[in-house]
């Protein structure tokens, strides 16, 4: 697995009763972020313990690919229109770089 140098992480709390609509809108919005230069992949995880909570992880080649390339694009304006009204509270977005990547070994032997 190739790991991009920058990992964007955001907890998304979706308003009660809106999770189905959010997931549908997120599927549509995914194509918008995927066309950004420096984008390297993303995953959306649904929390098992907290209803309506999601974890969004986006791999970027550089911090600026997200903060400038995507956030200042017309695609971001469409992303915002599709998704931002679902959140309460509005998510905090943070960026990380890998310190250690320890892959799982096959324990079936």
TAURGI-V774884 format. One record per pair of residues at least 12 apart in sequence whose C-alpha atoms are under 6 Angstrom apart, sorted by the first residue. I is the first residue (numbers start at 1). J is the second residue. If there is no record, write none. Layout:
BEGIN
i->I j->J
i->I j->J
END
This chain:
BEGIN
i->4 j->59
i->4 j->60
i->4 j->61
i->5 j->61
i->5 j->97
i->6 j->59
i->6 j->60
i->6 j->62
i->6 j->96
i->6 j->97
i->7 j->58
i->7 j->59
i->7 j->95
i->7 j->96
i->8 j->57
i->8 j->58
i->8 j->94
i->8 j->95
i->9 j->56
i->9 j->57
i->9 j->93
i->9 j->94
i->10 j->55
i->10 j->56
i->10 j->92
i->10 j->93
i->11 j->54
i->11 j->55
i->11 j->91
i->12 j->53
i->12 j->54
i->12 j->91
i->13 j->52
i->13 j->53
i->13 j->87
i->13 j->88
i->14 j->52
i->14 j->86
i->14 j->87
i->15 j->86
i->15 j->87
i->15 j->88
i->29 j->79
i->32 j->75
i->38 j->60
i->38 j->61
i->38 j->65
i->39 j->60
i->40 j->59
i->40 j->60
i->41 j->58
i->41 j->59
i->42 j->57
i->42 j->58
i->42 j->59
i->43 j->56
i->43 j->57
i->44 j->56
END
